[in-house]
Amino acid sequence: MMEGGQSGIERLLPLLPNTEKSYMAAPLPS
């Protein structure tokens, strides 16, 4: 699941740079 989540986040990183910090600061849903 982590791999799939990372892939989704990586695609959103360029779209929402603010999300990167949010995800890093907040734990991802397991």
Rosetta blueprint (number, residue, H / E / L):
1 M L
2 M H
3 E H
4 G H
5 G H
6 Q H
7 S H
8 G H
9 I H
10 E H
11 R H
12 L H
13 L L
14 P L
15 L L
16 L L
17 P H
18 N H
19 T H
20 E H
21 K H
22 S H
23 Y H
24 M H
25 A H
26 A L
27 P L
28 L L
29 P L
30 S L
